[in-house]
């Protein structure tokens, strides 16, 4: 199932996208076929999405530990005991968890900035749950985004400069909704692009093209807390 192990951020994202497309198809356009395969009379079944963009309902892998993280077990058992839409939503949520676990299984050897970039790329796509339930993520997602971002900056801020965290608590919804559609570079205003290196300022939490702020992935590895040019200037101005 994973004979070619994805290694780079782009390869892992491509693998994630293909598996996700397969699962979305199983739960939307192929839903009647999928529903029929999940017979509660059968043993523990799992929904698999493959890098070839195909899906299958099958028994879990026999070897322990498996080659890859396994999807949720026994999705077929709940099929007839729930409303069909609710059951599909439940399978969708478990599928989202599985897709992330596979991506981070491959991404475990990436460095911090690569992992951040991978998650950012994944986060630009709607979740399987959002597609299946046709939920638009504008209202729910900012709280998740700001939560994870401020946690990251809280952990890394050793000098107590976490002025952005309280702000996110009350104004995060307005701020984050702007970037909900697209992440824009705080320097040139260009759109996020998967094949370029990006870095996030730990103070203002804006994203920048590495090339716009003259930071390479190698340099970023040695930066404990990144301050963008404007935040650095502000700090320098205060100290005079």
RAVEN-V110909 format. One line per field, one symbol per residue. ss: DSSP state (H for helix, E for strand, L for the rest). A space follows every 10 residues. Layout:
ss: ???
//
This chain:
ss: LLLLLLLLHH HHHHHHHHHH HHHHHHHLLL HHHHHHHLLL LLLLEEEEEL LLLLEEEEEL LLLLLLLLLL LLLLLLLLHH HLLHHHHHHH HHHHHHHHHH HHHHHHHHHL LHHHHHHHHH HHHLLLLHHH HHHLLLLHHH HHHHHHHHHH HHHHHHLLLL LLHHHHHHHH HHHHHHHHHH HLLELLLLLL ELLLLLLEEE LLLLLLEEEL LLLLLLHHHH HLLLLLLLHH HHHHHHHHHL
//
